[in-house]
Amino acid sequence: MKNKFKTYIIAAIILIFGIILGATLFTSESQNTSKPEEHSHELGDNSTWTCSMHPQIRKDEPGDCPICGMDLIPANQMEKTIDPDAIKMSKTARKLAQVETMIVGSKNNNPSLNLSGRLEINQDKTHSISANYEARIEKLYVSEEGEKIEKGQVIAELYAPDIQVLKSELDLAKRQADERLLKKVKQKIQNYGLTLEDIQNIENSKLKLRATKSGVITELKVEEGDNLKTDQILMSIADLSTLWAVLDIYESDLNKIEVGDKVEMTTKSNENISGKVTFISPILNDDSRSAKARVVIDNQNIGLKPGIFITATLKGSEQEKNEKLMVPKSAVLWTGKRSVVYKQLENENGVYFKMKIVEVGNSTSEYIEILSGLASGDEIVTHGAFSIDSEAQLSDKPSMMNPDKLQEKIDIKASDIEISNIEEVLSPYFEMKNNLVNDDFEKAKQSFEKLKQNLSVKNLKISLENNIENIEELRDEFQRISEIMIQLTRKTEDLPKIIYIQNCPMADNNSGADWLSYSEEIRNPYFGASMLKCGSVIDSIQ
């Protein structure tokens, strides 16, 4: 009886467990079967599907991309990407590509360098005194280096038999009134570096040697009693009214200094002096890895001495240097006519890289100036750009080898543009278009330069080519400009007249290209006279 009771209890437990398990499974299945319906309802008719690689594809339902075959994704997910032209890279991929970045403008482009150096003799203000004849020093009137002498001062008395002979020839020419001989003797005197007064004052073959300039003796090479050979240097004299401050510029700082930069200097005795850089040596010392920069300083009171050690601070031209954006050369990829860099973008979905066409300027050994295409604060790739570009090519994105895929956008409001403003850019644009229609390269280029200037004045920063050599290159730029002008005019209210958007299907290697016109008549700027009426009106802007 007892065993039978235990059996009933076990059976009851099993029954209760079965009921609970069944309820759980049924509920889970019911919930799971309802989720796809709910999910489908959420996406429903309100969802648009697109391709991450080809965002122009738009479908009302999921499926495959008709171009690349990839699965379509909801457009609202696509909208979270920063830019359809950007390349997304995982953290692992960036590490493998050894990608490094920097913030443009984070380097101090108005450098305040602390330098050191010393004062030296201005070699442009030195000269040597020599005897252009054989002689013996009978008496030396200067005795040591550093002694100051004045122009015309007698510095030595020489025994010079050759000069005594020259005096006899001069006396003979004068007595005989022989002009030819007199001219010949005077030429000899000039060749010896002497004057008629020097020759006339010679007595017993003793010639007084005079200083030709004022200064300080920096090197005395002879002593009293020495025999001199022709052209032998007796001494060197320097004018110390100006000095050179010679500064050591290390290799890593060479990009921060230019000729014309202002330098403030201090001596050990706390004397303050200033000057401008007049010369930077193009030769780098192999041992110290530094080059010499030279500053000319004023020393009219002769208070500063050559050899004094100094410390200096480079000030530079603040306004000019603050406007410069310098980036490492490794950040720039060259594509023949164009230069490109990769800008880093980031949002909640990850890190992206987008190609930017830039205009470059002057360069140093390590850095290059960016004239347009970037702004201070942009983060760019300094190492690994080539790997990113290779990925862009594989992904059919704008790349170094295919920059034409890059579409520039102008983010402006219609209220920001006034009629006078839009006409200032439309006028040179239509001039350029008409000159291209007429196959006039020079006039079209002039209009192009005027248009670039006006766009810049309106703070529309657009990277346009500078070194255009022929009309075909100019037509390529006109295509890019037309895309921008179409965007601009679409956002402008109260245009002066209707503007027509026209298209040539054969331009851009049969890919087609648009342009603007005030007239419905087709006059093709991409082919000029050869295909003047090729094209059609595809839209108009009221």
GICORVEN-V105586 format. One record per residue. N is the residue number from 1. OMEGA is omega in degrees with one decimal (999 if undefined). Layout:
n:N omega:OMEGA
n:N omega:OMEGA
//
This chain:
n:1 omega:179.7
n:2 omega:-179.3
n:3 omega:179.7
n:4 omega:178.7
n:5 omega:177.9
n:6 omega:-179.1
n:7 omega:178.5
n:8 omega:-179.6
n:9 omega:-179.7
n:10 omega:-179.3
n:11 omega:179.6
n:12 omega:179.3
n:13 omega:-179.6
n:14 omega:179.8
n:15 omega:179.1
n:16 omega:180.0
n:17 omega:179.2
n:18 omega:179.0
n:19 omega:-179.8
n:20 omega:-179.3
n:21 omega:179.6
n:22 omega:179.3
n:23 omega:-179.9
n:24 omega:-178.8
n:25 omega:-178.5
n:26 omega:179.6
n:27 omega:-179.3
n:28 omega:-178.9
n:29 omega:179.3
n:30 omega:179.9
n:31 omega:-177.6
n:32 omega:-179.3
n:33 omega:-179.2
n:34 omega:-175.3
n:35 omega:178.7
n:36 omega:179.8
n:37 omega:179.8
n:38 omega:-179.6
n:39 omega:179.4
n:40 omega:-180.0
n:41 omega:179.5
n:42 omega:-178.9
n:43 omega:174.5
n:44 omega:-176.6
n:45 omega:-176.1
n:46 omega:-175.6
n:47 omega:173.9
n:48 omega:-177.3
n:49 omega:-177.7
n:50 omega:-179.3
n:51 omega:-179.7
n:52 omega:179.9
n:53 omega:-177.6
n:54 omega:-173.6
n:55 omega:177.2
n:56 omega:178.4
n:57 omega:179.1
n:58 omega:179.3
n:59 omega:178.5
n:60 omega:-178.3
n:61 omega:-179.9
n:62 omega:-179.9
n:63 omega:-179.5
n:64 omega:175.9
n:65 omega:-179.5
n:66 omega:-179.3
n:67 omega:-175.1
n:68 omega:178.0
n:69 omega:179.2
n:70 omega:176.7
n:71 omega:175.7
n:72 omega:179.3
n:73 omega:177.3
n:74 omega:-178.1
n:75 omega:-179.4
n:76 omega:172.8
n:77 omega:-179.7
n:78 omega:-178.2
n:79 omega:179.3
n:80 omega:175.7
n:81 omega:-174.5
n:82 omega:-174.6
n:83 omega:180.0
n:84 omega:178.6
n:85 omega:-174.9
n:86 omega:178.1
n:87 omega:176.6
n:88 omega:179.1
n:89 omega:177.0
n:90 omega:179.3
n:91 omega:178.7
n:92 omega:179.6
n:93 omega:178.7
n:94 omega:179.5
n:95 omega:178.9
n:96 omega:179.5
n:97 omega:-179.6
n:98 omega:-178.1
n:99 omega:174.3
n:100 omega:-178.4
n:101 omega:174.6
n:102 omega:175.9
n:103 omega:178.6
n:104 omega:-179.3
n:105 omega:178.6
n:106 omega:172.8
n:107 omega:-179.2
n:108 omega:-178.6
n:109 omega:171.2
n:110 omega:-167.7
n:111 omega:171.6
n:112 omega:-173.7
n:113 omega:170.9
n:114 omega:-174.4
n:115 omega:175.7
n:116 omega:179.8
n:117 omega:178.0
n:118 omega:178.9
n:119 omega:179.3
n:120 omega:178.1
n:121 omega:174.5
n:122 omega:-174.6
n:123 omega:176.1
n:124 omega:-178.3
n:125 omega:178.6
n:126 omega:173.9
n:127 omega:-177.3
n:128 omega:173.9
n:129 omega:-178.6
n:130 omega:175.9
n:131 omega:-178.7
n:132 omega:-177.9
n:133 omega:177.6
n:134 omega:-178.0
n:135 omega:174.8
n:136 omega:-179.1
n:137 omega:178.7
n:138 omega:-179.8
n:139 omega:179.1
n:140 omega:-174.2
n:141 omega:173.7
n:142 omega:-171.7
n:143 omega:-175.7
n:144 omega:176.7
n:145 omega:-177.3
n:146 omega:-179.8
n:147 omega:-178.7
n:148 omega:178.1
n:149 omega:-179.7
n:150 omega:178.5
n:151 omega:-179.8
n:152 omega:-179.6
n:153 omega:176.5
n:154 omega:-177.7
n:155 omega:178.3
n:156 omega:173.5
n:157 omega:-172.8
n:158 omega:169.8
n:159 omega:-172.9
n:160 omega:-179.3
n:161 omega:-179.0
n:162 omega:179.8
n:163 omega:176.4
n:164 omega:177.1
n:165 omega:-179.6
n:166 omega:177.9
n:167 omega:178.6
n:168 omega:178.5
n:169 omega:179.6
n:170 omega:179.3
n:171 omega:-179.5
n:172 omega:-178.9
n:173 omega:179.3
n:174 omega:-179.2
n:175 omega:-177.9
n:176 omega:-178.3
n:177 omega:-179.3
n:178 omega:-176.6
n:179 omega:-179.1
n:180 omega:179.5
n:181 omega:-179.6
n:182 omega:178.8
n:183 omega:-179.7
n:184 omega:-179.5
n:185 omega:178.8
n:186 omega:178.2
n:187 omega:177.1
n:188 omega:-179.8
n:189 omega:179.4
n:190 omega:179.5
n:191 omega:178.1
n:192 omega:-179.2
n:193 omega:-177.4
n:194 omega:177.0
n:195 omega:176.7
n:196 omega:179.0
n:197 omega:177.7
n:198 omega:-177.4
n:199 omega:-177.9
n:200 omega:-178.2
n:201 omega:179.8
n:202 omega:179.1
n:203 omega:179.5
n:204 omega:178.2
n:205 omega:179.0
n:206 omega:-175.2
n:207 omega:176.3
n:208 omega:-179.8
n:209 omega:-174.7
n:210 omega:175.8
n:211 omega:-179.3
n:212 omega:178.8
n:213 omega:176.4
n:214 omega:178.3
n:215 omega:-179.6
n:216 omega:178.6
n:217 omega:179.1
n:218 omega:178.7
n:219 omega:178.8
n:220 omega:-170.1
n:221 omega:-176.1
n:222 omega:174.7
n:223 omega:178.1
n:224 omega:-179.3
n:225 omega:179.7
n:226 omega:172.3
n:227 omega:-176.6
n:228 omega:172.9
n:229 omega:179.6
n:230 omega:178.9
n:231 omega:177.6
n:232 omega:-179.3
n:233 omega:177.2
n:234 omega:-175.7
n:235 omega:174.5
n:236 omega:-177.3
n:237 omega:-179.8
n:238 omega:172.4
n:239 omega:-175.7
n:240 omega:178.5
n:241 omega:169.4
n:242 omega:179.2
n:243 omega:171.4
n:244 omega:166.6
n:245 omega:-177.1
n:246 omega:-174.3
n:247 omega:176.8
n:248 omega:178.6
n:249 omega:-178.7
n:250 omega:-174.3
n:251 omega:-177.2
n:252 omega:-177.3
n:253 omega:-174.7
n:254 omega:-179.8
n:255 omega:-175.3
n:256 omega:-176.5
n:257 omega:179.0
n:258 omega:173.5
n:259 omega:-177.9
n:260 omega:178.2
n:261 omega:179.9
n:262 omega:-178.8
n:263 omega:174.0
n:264 omega:-174.4
n:265 omega:178.9
n:266 omega:177.2
n:267 omega:178.8
n:268 omega:178.8
n:269 omega:175.6
n:270 omega:172.2
n:271 omega:-178.9
n:272 omega:179.6
n:273 omega:179.8
n:274 omega:178.9
n:275 omega:179.6
n:276 omega:179.3
n:277 omega:-179.8
n:278 omega:-176.1
n:279 omega:172.4
n:280 omega:-176.5
n:281 omega:176.7
n:282 omega:-176.3
n:283 omega:-179.5
n:284 omega:177.4
n:285 omega:-176.1
n:286 omega:-175.8
n:287 omega:-175.8
n:288 omega:-176.6
n:289 omega:179.8
n:290 omega:175.8
n:291 omega:-178.6
n:292 omega:171.6
n:293 omega:-174.0
n:294 omega:177.5
n:295 omega:177.0
n:296 omega:-179.1
n:297 omega:-179.5
n:298 omega:-179.6
n:299 omega:-174.5
n:300 omega:-178.9
n:301 omega:178.4
n:302 omega:179.7
n:303 omega:-179.6
n:304 omega:-175.8
n:305 omega:173.6
n:306 omega:-179.9
n:307 omega:180.0
n:308 omega:175.8
n:309 omega:-177.8
n:310 omega:167.1
n:311 omega:-173.9
n:312 omega:175.2
n:313 omega:179.3
n:314 omega:-179.1
n:315 omega:-178.4
n:316 omega:176.0
n:317 omega:-169.4
n:318 omega:-176.6
n:319 omega:-177.3
n:320 omega:-174.1
n:321 omega:179.3
n:322 omega:-178.6
n:323 omega:-176.0
n:324 omega:172.2
n:325 omega:-179.1
n:326 omega:177.9
n:327 omega:176.7
n:328 omega:179.2
n:329 omega:-179.2
n:330 omega:-179.2
n:331 omega:-172.1
n:332 omega:173.3
n:333 omega:-178.1
n:334 omega:-178.8
n:335 omega:-177.1
n:336 omega:-179.6
n:337 omega:-172.1
n:338 omega:172.5
n:339 omega:-177.0
n:340 omega:171.8
n:341 omega:176.3
n:342 omega:-179.6
n:343 omega:179.4
n:344 omega:176.4
n:345 omega:-176.3
n:346 omega:170.0
n:347 omega:-174.3
n:348 omega:-179.1
n:349 omega:178.4
n:350 omega:-176.9
n:351 omega:-178.9
n:352 omega:176.1
n:353 omega:-179.4
n:354 omega:178.9
n:355 omega:176.5
n:356 omega:175.3
n:357 omega:-177.1
n:358 omega:173.2
n:359 omega:-175.0
n:360 omega:179.8
n:361 omega:-177.8
n:362 omega:-179.4
n:363 omega:172.2
n:364 omega:-179.1
n:365 omega:-175.5
n:366 omega:-172.3
n:367 omega:177.8
n:368 omega:-177.0
n:369 omega:176.0
n:370 omega:-177.4
n:371 omega:178.5
n:372 omega:178.9
n:373 omega:177.8
n:374 omega:176.4
n:375 omega:177.1
n:376 omega:-177.5
n:377 omega:175.9
n:378 omega:176.2
n:379 omega:-175.6
n:380 omega:178.3
n:381 omega:177.9
n:382 omega:175.9
n:383 omega:179.9
n:384 omega:-177.9
n:385 omega:-177.9
n:386 omega:178.1
n:387 omega:177.7
n:388 omega:180.0
n:389 omega:177.5
n:390 omega:177.5
n:391 omega:178.5
n:392 omega:178.4
n:393 omega:179.9
n:394 omega:-178.2
n:395 omega:-179.9
n:396 omega:176.0
n:397 omega:172.8
n:398 omega:-175.1
n:399 omega:-179.5
n:400 omega:-178.3
n:401 omega:-178.7
n:402 omega:-176.3
n:403 omega:-176.3
n:404 omega:177.2
n:405 omega:-177.4
n:406 omega:179.0
n:407 omega:179.0
n:408 omega:-179.6
n:409 omega:175.0
n:410 omega:-178.7
n:411 omega:-179.9
n:412 omega:177.0
n:413 omega:-179.8
n:414 omega:-178.4
n:415 omega:-179.4
n:416 omega:-174.4
n:417 omega:175.0
n:418 omega:-178.3
n:419 omega:-178.9
n:420 omega:-179.8
n:421 omega:-176.9
n:422 omega:179.3
n:423 omega:179.9
n:424 omega:175.9
n:425 omega:178.0
n:426 omega:-176.3
n:427 omega:178.1
n:428 omega:177.4
n:429 omega:-179.2
n:430 omega:173.8
n:431 omega:179.0
n:432 omega:-179.9
n:433 omega:-178.7
n:434 omega:179.0
n:435 omega:175.2
n:436 omega:175.4
n:437 omega:-178.8
n:438 omega:179.7
n:439 omega:-179.2
n:440 omega:-174.2
n:441 omega:-174.5
n:442 omega:180.0
n:443 omega:178.5
n:444 omega:179.2
n:445 omega:176.9
n:446 omega:177.7
n:447 omega:178.4
n:448 omega:179.6
n:449 omega:178.6
n:450 omega:179.0
n:451 omega:177.8
n:452 omega:-179.3
n:453 omega:-178.9
n:454 omega:176.1
n:455 omega:179.7
n:456 omega:179.5
n:457 omega:179.7
n:458 omega:177.8
n:459 omega:172.7
n:460 omega:-173.4
n:461 omega:-177.2
n:462 omega:-179.3
n:463 omega:179.1
n:464 omega:-175.0
n:465 omega:178.4
n:466 omega:-172.9
n:467 omega:179.8
n:468 omega:-171.6
n:469 omega:-178.3
n:470 omega:-173.8
n:471 omega:179.3
n:472 omega:177.0
n:473 omega:179.8
n:474 omega:177.8
n:475 omega:174.7
n:476 omega:178.1
n:477 omega:179.8
n:478 omega:177.8
n:479 omega:179.0
n:480 omega:-179.9
n:481 omega:-178.8
n:482 omega:177.6
n:483 omega:179.6
n:484 omega:-178.3
n:485 omega:177.4
n:486 omega:176.3
n:487 omega:-176.2
n:488 omega:-176.9
n:489 omega:177.8
n:490 omega:-178.6
n:491 omega:-177.0
n:492 omega:177.3
n:493 omega:174.6
n:494 omega:174.4
n:495 omega:-177.7
n:496 omega:178.6
n:497 omega:178.6
n:498 omega:176.3
n:499 omega:-177.7
n:500 omega:173.6
n:501 omega:-177.6
n:502 omega:-174.1
n:503 omega:172.0
n:504 omega:-176.9
n:505 omega:-176.7
n:506 omega:179.0
n:507 omega:178.7
n:508 omega:177.8
n:509 omega:177.2
n:510 omega:175.1
n:511 omega:-179.4
n:512 omega:178.9
n:513 omega:-177.1
n:514 omega:170.1
n:515 omega:-179.9
n:516 omega:178.0
n:517 omega:173.5
n:518 omega:-176.1
n:519 omega:176.1
n:520 omega:-179.0
n:521 omega:-179.2
n:522 omega:171.5
n:523 omega:-165.4
n:524 omega:179.1
n:525 omega:-176.6
n:526 omega:179.8
n:527 omega:178.1
n:528 omega:-174.7
n:529 omega:-176.1
n:530 omega:178.3
n:531 omega:-167.9
n:532 omega:-173.4
n:533 omega:178.3
n:534 omega:177.7
n:535 omega:-178.7
n:536 omega:175.2
n:537 omega:-178.5
n:538 omega:-179.5
n:539 omega:175.8
n:540 omega:179.0
n:541 omega:-172.2
n:542 omega:999
//
